[in-house]
Amino acid sequence: MCGILFTLRPSSTSSPSTSTTTAPPSETLTTRISQRGPDLTHTHHTHHASNTLTFTSSVLSLRGPTDTITPQPLVDPSTGSVLCWNGEAWRVNGSPLEPGVNDGAAIFQRLLAGGEDVAAVMECVEGPWAMVYWDAVAGRLWYGRDALGRRSLLWKSDKEGGLVVASVGDGHGWSEVDADGLRWVLVGSGETGVLPWAWEEDVAVGSRYMKMPFPKLTTSTTDADADSPPTPAEIEEFGRILTESVNTRVRDIPFRREGDVRLAILFSGGLDCTVLARIVHECLPAGEPVDLLNVAFENPRVIDARKVSAQEPKKARKKKKPKNGHYKGQHKDNPEPEPEPEAEAEAETEAPEESLPDTATPEAPTDTYELCPDRLTGRKSHAELLSVCPRPWRFHAINIPQPTLHAHRATVISLMHPHNTEMDLSIALAFYFASRSISDTPDTTPSPSYTTPSRILLSGLGADELLGGYTRHLTAHRRSGTAGLIAELQLDLSRLGQRNLGRDDRVLAHWGREARYPFLDERVVRWCVAARVGGKRDKALLRGLAGSMGMSGVAGEKKRAVQFGSRSAKMEKGRVKGTGVLGDC
């Protein structure tokens, strides 16, 4: 993980050492870049066609010996070319790099050897990346992100016609660098362009593009295929490819200090993250501890509602039936009411919260944090892990009281910019505090507080999009059969790079940690795309895998959005729409 900050600005003279005509980046911006890579920060200046190009990179060392750090930006002394790299090249041209090899340096050498064919180099990189590359020979600047958008990159222009590209912003005025291709600027002429990521069948013959790292979904299937559950052989094959992805991401994490925890998992106790934890058990040495980070918020609205509920007698609620004997949207031959489009969209962004005990009982704790849905499932799945695959699974209950939330709220809003909705904030808060990792006493350690030393955070993100985990997938199948489900899954596939991974990267990396997404490995995505659609109804493949690995409890866990599981959403009284812009709700 690294931080990138690049500026292109007109120079007042032709001297490379001359200061630019505009103010330097703000202290907030330079500090945030350094926080992403606390091990080392360097800046390099160069000059071309009356423009000053300034490259700053910070480094979070995650490969090779901890006492050997490859400084960035990478500069070629013979050509003057420069690379700012933030990524993990797990494989290049289909093969993994040798252990201990710096992936940024390896990519840089390939770019130098490839001349102007930058696309041919970058489309062969498997793994998350964002980069800024200055091809000094051609006088062309390149910048962009991988096709899935797993690393953040923002841009903005200034009054003098300059360009700023950075991993994170410092306030308003920034835009996401879309993960739809590589952008280029011919410095001096001002000519710009985009070399797009595209599927071969979607581009005209002779067009220049970068080949998408996975194909489109196959449509050659039948309804019978969709209705049949995945076979044991399919589940086994899916487990093999997912295990390879997890192993790639955890096997070579260096120990920073003896006895330190190398790996932490963003852990709600749900299906996706718990299956990853179960696979991690097969990849790490026996007895090595793993931190499970579980976040819960003090939510005043929930607390007040419980107080009222505890004081009032329970009343049975009956659903009123319309005069025609059917609920709105329900057909006579359909026993289940069909949700209307507006209600379904609301459910997708604002999942319903689970009902919890209204009064204290021996089985129902009164601690507001322990009553959060993700804390309940987290505790349960933690216990299942200890039973099925014993090792030091260190459950870290990260409790966030209201004063702490308010103290950090403005920072989170600034980090997640240009995303600016209530739902963006509630999700970003959960990830921000998980990465901050200041928690209550670990179950296995009597210290009063704890912060995980792990620089790697494993995340289950991507499973819902690939394996049909959202309500709308079930709705699409119910309404339009197999063809409808395939269309909805293809829509998810085509917009994976437009999801919110850039936002998540900005808030998670703020604390000097790197998120890794095994489900979004290019090979896992390709396998899921080619798999029968029958395994992609309500994540049937993943549930089958959980059951086959002895995790029968978690195999039945339902989908729950992080903002509702952690109670970071709907903090205030009154109806607040998740899609509402902050300040307008």
N, C-alpha and C positions, 0 to 999 in steps of 0.2 A: 504494500500500500504506500502511496506517495501523494503528495500534494503538488499540483501544477499551477503556476501563475505565469502567464505570458502577456506581454504588451508589445504592440506595434504602433509606433508613433512617429510623426514627422520630426526630423532633427532640425535645429536652427542653423547648423552648418554641416559640412560634409565630414567633420571629424567624428570618429566613432566614440571618442571620449566625451563629446559634448552632451550636456544634459538635455533632456527633451523639453519641449515647449509646454508640457502639461505636468501637473502635480504627480508625484509618485503614488503608488497604491496606498490606500489607507492603512493605518496601523492595525485596524481590526482585520483587514483582509490578509495582511502578511502574517499576523498572529495565527489566524485560522489555518493558513497553509502550513505553518510550522507545527501546529497541534496535530494535523493529520500524519505528519512524519517527524516525530520528536527526536529521532536519532541524528539527523544531519539536515542542514539547509544551505544550499549554495545558489548563487546568482551568476549568470553569464550574460554579457552584453556583446552585441555585434551590430554591424551597420551595413545597410544596403540601399542604394538608390535614394539617398537623402532621407532614409528612415532608420530609426533605432529600434532594434529588436532586443527585448530583455526577457530572459528565460530564468525562472526561479523554480527549483524543485526541492521538496522536503522528502525525507526517506524514513519509512518505517521498515526496519530490517526484518525480513521473515525467511530468508534463505541463507544457507551456508553458516559458517561460524559466526557467533555473535560479535566477535572482535574484528571481523572483516566486513566492512560496509562499502559497497560500490557507490561513490558519490554521483549525484545527478545535479544538473543536467549533464547528459553524455555529449561530449564534444569531440569531433574528429579534427585533429590538428592540421591534416593535409588539405581538407576541403573546406573546413569551417562549418560543416553541417552539424546540427544540434538536435537531440531528442530529449523531450520530457516524457517519461513513461510512468503510467500508473496502471499496473495490471499484474496478472498472473498467466504467463504463457505455459499452460499445462502440457500442451503438445504443439509442435510446429511441423508442418508437412506430415502430420500423422504420427510423429514420434516424440516421446518425452525428451526434455533436455536432460543432460547428465546431472546427477546430484551435485549440488553446490554451485552450479553454473548460474550466473545472474541473467535472468530472462530479459531484462531491459537491454543489457549489453549484447545479448545474442540477437535480439530483434534489430538493434541498431546496425550490427554488422551485416545483416541481411538487407536492410534498407540501403546501406552504402553500396553493397554489391549489386543490388537490383537496379541502380540508376533511377530513372524516372518512373519505373513501374512499381509504384508504392502499393497499388491495389493488389498486385500479385503476391506481395509479401504478407499484407495484413489479412487477406482472406484465408490464409493458411494457418493463422494463429487460432488455436482452440483455448478459450479461457476468457475471463473478463479483462477489458482494457479500455483506457482512455489515453490519448496521446496528443502531443504537439510536436511536429517534425519540421525542421527547417532544412530544406534541400538547397544548400548554398550554391551548388553548381548551376541548378536551374533557376534559382531565385524564386522558388515557390514554397509557400508555407502550407502545411497540411495539418488538419486537426479533426478529431472525431472520436467515436466510441464504437465498441463492438455491437453486433447486430441485435443483441438482447439488452443493451443499455445498462450493463451491470455496474458500471462506474460512472460517477457524476462528471459532467463537464458543462460549464456555463459560459456565456459570452455577452459582451455589451460593447457598444461603440461610444466614443467620446465626442466632444464638440469639435475637436480638431481633425476628425476623420480617422482617429486611431481605433485600434481593436484591442480588446482585453479578453483573454480566455483563461478561465480558472476552474479549479475543482469545486470551489465554494464561493459564494458571494459575500458581500458586506452590507447588504441592505437592498433597496429597491433598484430597478432598472436592469436587472439581469434576465436573460432568457436561457432556456435549456438548449444545448446543442443536441438537436434531434439525433436519435440513433438510427438514422435512415441512410447513412453513407459517410464518406470522407469529404470534408470541405477543404477547398484550397483557395489561396490568394496568391496572385502573381504580384509580388511586391515591386512597386515602382509604377506599374501600369494601373493597378487597382482592379484588374480583372479577377473575377471570382467564379467559382463553380462548385458543383457537388458530384462526386462519383458515388452512385447509389448502391446500397444493398438491394438485391432483387432476385426473384426466382427466374430461372432461364426462360420459362414459358411466357413470362410477362414482359419481356423486353424485345425490342425490334432487332432484327439481324444487323450485326455490325456495331451496335451500341456498346459503349464502355460501361461496365458495371462490376460490382463485386458479388460473387455468387453467395447466396444465403447459405448458412452452414447446416441447414436442414431442409428437407423437401416439404411440399404441401401435403395435407392429409389425403390419403387415398379415399376415393369415393366408390370403389368397387367392393361393395359389401351388400348384405341383405338384412332384412329385419330379424331374421333368425339369428344371425351373427350377433346383433345388438342385444338380443334377449338372453343369450346364453352366457353364463358366467365364465371368467377366465379359467383355463385349464391349469392343472398343477404344473405342467411343463412351461406354460406361459408365465406363471408366477415365479417359478424358479429362474427363468431367463431374465425376467425383470429384476429380481433380486440380485442376480450376478452383475448386471450392468450398473445398477445403482450402487452396489458395494464397490465396484471399481472406481466410481466417481467419488464416493466418500473416502476411500483409501488414498486416492490421488491428493485429496485436500488435507489429509491429516497425518500421513506417514512421515513426512520430512520436516515437520515443525520443530525448530531447534529449541532446546532447553535454554532459557536465558540464565537461570540460576538453578543449582541443584535443589530438587524438591519442589520446584515450581509446577503449577498446573499449565500444561501446554494448550489445552483445548477447553472452550466453553461453548455451550449450546443455548440458543435462545429457546427457552423451554416453557411452553404453556401447558404441557401435558397432553396436547392434542395428537392426532394420528400422525401427522407429517413429521414433527420434531421428535416424537418418541420412537418412530421407526428408524430415524437417523441415529438416535442414541443407541438403539439396539444393534445397528450395523457398526457403529463406532466401536462397540465392545469387541467385535470380531477383528478390528483393524489395529487397535492399540495393544501394547503389551499388557499382560495380566497384572492387575494391581495398580495400574496407573490411574490416578484420580482424574475425574472429569467434572467440571462445574456446570450445573444446570441453573440458568438464570431465569428467575420467575418474578415478573413485575406485577404489583398490585397498587392501586391508587385509593387514597381516601376520597370518596365521592360524597360530597354533602347532600346531594339530591337523594342518593340511595339511603344514606343514614337517616335523613328526615323522613323518608317514606317508611322506613322500618319502625321509627318511633311512633308514627301515626298508626301504622298497622297494628303495633303491639298494644295500643291503647283502645282500639276499636274492636268490637266483636266481629268475627268473620261472617260475611254474608255470602250466601250461595248466589253465584251469578249464572243467569240463564241467557242463552243466546236467542234473541227474538227471531222468529221465523216469519218471512214475508207471507202475504196473503196467498200467493200462488203455490205455497208449499215448498219453494226452492229458494236457495240463497242466490244473490246476484252473481251471475256468471256460471251458475250450475245448470247443467242440462239434465233432463229427466232420466236419461240413461247413464248418467255419470254420478255416482254416489258421493264423489269428493268435490267440494266447491273449487272452481278454478280461479286462481288469483287474477285480479285485473292488472293490466300492464303497469299502471302507476304504483299500485301496492307492491308489485313484484320488484320494481326498481328501488322503491324505498327499503324493502327487505334486504336487497342486495347490498345497499350502502349502510343501512342501519339495522343490523340483525337484531331480532328480539332477544331480550335478556331472559335468563332462566329465573323461574320463581324459586325463592329460597325460604327456609323456615322463618316464620314471622316472630317467633318467640324463642328464648333460649331454652335449649334442652341439652342433656348430656351429649347428644349426637350432633347438636347444632351450635358451633362456637359463636360467641358474640363478637369476637375480634373482627373489625370491619375489613381488614386485609385478608384474613383467613376465609372470609365469606365470598371473596371475589371468585367468579366462575373459573378463571384460569388458575387460581391458587388451589381450588378444590380438585380440579383435574390434574394439576401439576403434582400435588401430594399423592394422588391415587396412582398416577403413572410412575412416579418415583418409586413407590412401594413395589409396583410390578417389576420394574427394572431390577431392584434389589433382590427380588425373589427369583426372577428368570435368569439373570446374568449378573451375579454379584461382583461388584468392584466398588471402589470409593466414589459412588455417585454423590456429589456434594450439592445438595439442594440449597440454593441461595434465595431466600425470600427478600426481594427488593421492595420495601414498603415506602411509598411516596406520600407523605402528608401534604396537606394543602399549602402550608407556607413554603415548602421546598418547591412544589410545582410552580407557584407564583414567582418565586425567585428566579427560575430558569425559563419561564414562559416566553419572554421577549427574545431570548437567545435562540430558542427552538424555532420560533416564527421566522427569525432572520435566517437561520440555517436552512430551513426547508424552502425558502423563497427560490423560485417564483411560484411554487405551490402555495395556495392561500385560502383553503377552505377549512371549515370546522373539522371535517373528517381528516384532512391532511394533518391538522394539528393533533388530533387525538391519537392518530397512528404514530406520528413523529415523536410525540411525548413518550409513548411506550418504548420505542426503539432507543431514544436518547437516554432514558434512565436505565434501560437494560445495559447499554454499553458503558454508561457511567459506573454501574455495578457497585454502588455503595449500598450494602445490604445489611439485614439483621444477621445475627450470629448464625453461621453455618451449622447444620445439624451435627456435624462431626467435629466441630472445633469450638472451644469455649471462649473465643475472642469476642469482644463486644461489638466489633464491626469488621467488615471484610470487603475487599475489592479484588476481584479476580485478577491474577497476574497474566492470564491468557491474552494474547494479542489477536487470537483467531476466534471468531464467533460463527458457529455453524447455524444455518437457517434453513427451514423447510419450505421457504417461499418457492412457488412455481408448481407445486404438486396439484393445486386446484385447477390451474389453467390447463395443464397437460392431461389430467386424469378425470376431468368432469366433476369437480368438487363443489361447484356453485349451484344454488337453487335454479338459476336460469338454464343450466344444462338439463336438469330434470324436466323443467318446463318446456324447453325446446323439443325434447324427445316426446313428451306427452302430446304436444300440439301437432308436431310434424314428423314424428317417427324418427327412424335412423337418419334420414336426410337432414332433418332439422338439427339433430344432435351434432352431426358432422359439420354443418354450417356454423354452428355456435362455437365448436372447438377450433375450426379454422379461423374464425374471427379472433379468438383468443391468441392463436398462434401468430397471426399476422400483426398483432399489436403488442406482442410481448415487449418489444423494444420501446414502446410508448407508455409502458406502465410506470410505476413510481419508484423504480430502483435507484434513479438518480437522487431523488429526495431521501430515500432510506440511507443511501451511501453517505450523504452529507451529514446526517445526524449521527449515524453509527461511528463514522470515522473521526468525528470531532474529538473523541476520547483516545485516539491513537490505537484503534483496533480495526481489523479487516473482517468484513462479512464474507462468508463463502456459501455458495448455493449449489449443493450437489444435484438437486433436481433440474437445475438449469445448465448442467454440463451438456455440451453440444451432442455428445453421443447418447446421453439419456434422452434428450429431446428427440433426436432422430429415431431412437427405438420406440418411443411413445407415439410418435407420428405414424410409424408403420404398423403399430400394434392394432389388433382387432378392436373395433369400437365397443364391443361387448365388455371389455375390461375398463372402459372409460365412462361408466355410469356410476356416479357417486363413489369414485375412486376404488372400484372393485379390485383392481390389481393391487393397490396398496393395502387394502384391508386383508386381502388374501395373503399378502406377504407378511403382514403383522401376525396373522394367525399361524402361519407356517413357522414363524420364529418364536412361537410360544407366548406371544403378546395378545392373548385372547381378549383381555379387558379393553386395551386401547383400540383393538380392531373395530369396535363398535362405536367409538367416539364420533360425535357429529361435528360438522363445521361450525366454528365460532370465530367471528372477526376479532382481531387483537384488541381493538379499542373497546369492545364490549366485554371481552374476557378479562381484561385488566382493569376495567372501569375507568379508563381515561376519557371516555366519551360522555357527553351530556352531563357536565359537571354542574350546570346551573338549572334552576327551575324554569319551567316553561318549555315550549316546543322549539327545539333548535334543529334545523335541517343540517345533515352532514354535508350537503352540497352547497350550503350557504357560505358566501365569502366572509372571511373574518371582518368583524366590524359592521357587517350589514345584516347580521342575523338578529 
